[in-house]
């Protein structure tokens, strides 16, 4: 174990700006100064010893003039001093002066002040010299009977460390502590004593636990946690003990401490896979999530529930608890709600889908009543998507869900309304029996839609799926109502001139029956307003969109009118009515074209929209069967193909997921019976407590790839040359939000190097946590220095610096060796992620930093191979479905997405082609556009792609 990995008890801040004092001045202060001066001098002595100074002349001075003082601060500093000062001669024998120190500490162990006794006992835990400890043993034993719990619990710790390091000094320690434990009443003392028995004599610990197993619930939480750990270790090593202790774990699930409940539930899951045990543990986790206020705790416990779900045999048990899991939705945090909804969706089955949908509908309605909050809209979107998924998987539910959701088409939040619209479009295509209901609800909310994008989608749905004469007439009524008085240009000019009075300004639209016998329209008041007409809010919605210059909705309207007119012609045999309807549709298109060409809208109509409306006018004037087929059949077929491709893709991804989770057992695999498993085989299983400890320390043992380049050696960076006086190399260990640099420093000279210091600085969003402490290196000696660097965002960072040192005995200035730069790879922070097309487009529009990477020097000649290479190099995920990328046409476009561990999004669009005119061996050409919220992310990803181009080899 290196010096840097030793357990650290005390952190000492070393001021670097002051000059080191001389030994004479320190001696003078320690001898003749007052308490304050002696305290400062003692601090300086401690810092100098830590920096490698020996100061043997001060030892006796401190014993004579400082040790007898009763000041508490000095006593604390002396404990640190005696911990770090060299206590032996060069040949390894104990210094004579230490006998005096030992006597002083024997007196402190009998001191009337409990703080001095307790802190002295803590200090004895750090001593590694048996000769010093031996005379103190009777005083340590006596401390077990002290009246104060602080002394007793530290006495237990001292006995435990002495027993572990020098068993011969106190051979009866387990028996002594067992007797102490039986009679002890204080929770912290009992916890320390029990902890010692677990590690020193497990049988005694089990005997004690057996005697009080029924009272475990009444113990303090710190003792309960240790009991859980003991039961786990015992049952892990010896499975036959499970029956003896599993009832105790069940009882601890009812503990008042959340930490104990969490650990007990985790232990129960590892010890038993019985449905009752899994149910009890899952119920305990759900209670913890609901009762704990900290969102981080909620997310951690949710992850444990998700881990439970991954086990095929546990999934069915959790399905019965879906309604309990949904109670977590009362948490306002969006991330917790997101995970909860995903978990509920994964567990939903035909048995509980109805209850799930009822709860989700209530939640959706609740979001409508709360005051608008940033996360309310996002939560509504999550709920809509979850209901969408439920309805697709369980079609019977769609009829209950759709009426509630369609109210949100008129929502101010476009994203939530767009999700509802997407759901409605899929439902109306898949479920024929729901079409009348959807069309009816759509006509109800149509006039209240506020967003032009949603308006376009609603127009398309109405145009595509209105199949009866009455519905078609209702659509025309709604369109006229939304458009207001026509011709638009003339009525707007009149309004501007003030010829129309406000009360006359009502939108005129037909009543229930659109076309009368005479081919004219019955009129009714659709909009009544007492406000002046010039205010925009008085305008009907569609008219408002057109006057704002949004003529894309006009093109959609033209297509819808064409579809319903062609359908009306096929439904109504009377020629007069047919002509009237077509004429009305053509009039609406013509008046929109007229408006587009006038100067009234804020933006003129585009040529594309003019072409589209003109085409629709031409189609209606001719009414050919071919056009009828294209408008009324081909569009729907395209949607059907798209939905079936999407469903196929979802099924494929679900199949892959289930294949991952399903444990395949080969016919000739041996069957493992728990009761027949040998102890040594059992111990090969992973110890959860050890794993969690390693994870907390950042030493998680990752499974190394078979490729030798993926080993640790690949992350070793050489910092200095082999001919430099000090050779240094660093292993860069990335552990989520921080980087640990493990630097090996080798003294290649024949001199002793004093105050050898690693000085580091960072470039980019990196921050050095603490300065590495100075070292003294003997000739040809080596040492490891660890430095922690915090990472704040995803961008390429550079760590640079030097090693400075003094040569022992030389009068020259400090020597310096400059280190090579360490480049921190962005790929350690980027993980593949997925998002919907709508989210991708929205982020693409919002993100302001774009980096365009063109490439001409790659030697990959296949488009698909190049895409896979980019995905591998950048850690991104391809959002474009495989079906869309299949086949060969000489060019390819794909969208990529990834997210950093800091929650930053990275988008990329790959546009590549194969220049056929240069022959079959020509390399791929094209460019990649990267967009991100921060400049660093966009530039770093671009650099990574550029670098991977150059390294590509066939």
Secondary structure, 3 states (H helix, E strand, C coil): CCHHHCCCCCCCCCCCCCCCCCHHHHHHHHHHCCHHHHHHHHHHHHHHHHCCCCCHHHHHHHHHHCCCCCCHHHHHHHHHHHHHCCCECCCCCECCCHHHHHHHHHHHCCCCCHHHHHHHHHHHCCCCCHHHHHCCHHHHHHHCCCCCHHHHHHHHHHHHHHHHHCHHHCCCHHHHHHHHHHHCCCHHHHHHHHHHHHHHCHHHHHHHHHHCHHHHHHCCHHHHHHHHHHHHHHHHHCHHHHHHHHHHHHHHCCCCCHHHHHHHHHHHHHHCCCHHHHHHHHHHHHHHHHHCCCHHHHHHHHHHHHHHHHCHHHHHHHHCCHHHHHHHHHCCCHHHHHHHHHHHHHHCCCCCHHHHHHHHHHHHHHHHHCCCCHHHHHHHHHHHHHHHHHHHHCHHHHHHHHHHHHHHHHCCCHHHHHHHHHHHHHHHHHCHHHHHHHHHHHHHHHHHCCCHHHHHHHHHHHHHHCCCHHHHHHHHHHHHHHHCCCCHHHHHHHHHHCCCCHHHCCCEECCCCCECCCCCECCEECCCCCCCCCCHHHCCHHHHHHHCCCCHHHHHHHHHHHHHHHHHHHHCCCHHHHHHHHHHHHHHHHHHHHHHHCCCCCCCCCHHHHHHHHHHHHHHHHCCHHHHHHHHHHHHHHHHHHHHHHHHHHHHHHHHHHHHHCCCCCCCCCCCCHHHCCHHHHCCCCCHHHHHHHHHHCCCCCCCCCCHHHCHHHHEEECCCCCCCEEEEEEEEEECCEEEEEEEEEECCCCCEEEEEEEEEEECCEEECCCCCCEEECCCCEEEEEEEEEECCCCCEEEEEEEEEEECCCCCCCEEEECCCEEECHHHCEEECCCCHHHHHHHHHHCCEEEEEEECCCCCCCHHHHHHHHHHHHCCEECCCHHHHCCCCCEEEEEEEEEECCCCEEEEEEEEEECHHHCCCCCEEEEEEEEECCHHHHHHHHHHHHHHHHHCCC
